[in-house]
Amino acid sequence: MTDEELIIEFALTRLDNPSLDLEEVAALVVRRVGPDQMLDFAARNLETRGELRGAMFESAVEHVLRVVLTLRGPAD
């Protein structure tokens, strides 16, 4: 999944769940994409952080948040 596809998935999930905070929406996205994509997200996050191991679900959620916040731009 590209970063652009991830942003679209995140936005659609956010529209369906407007009362959730960003981390909760990211967790829903990770649950929806399935185990293979979760593993890919976790691997990309650990690579970015320069780590060799970490909890898969939490690392995948962190990757989703990192992509969303990076593409969102700087805070005003």
Secondary structure as UniProt FT lines:
FT   HELIX           3..16
FT   TURN            18..19
FT   HELIX           22..33
FT   HELIX           35..49
FT   HELIX           56..72
//
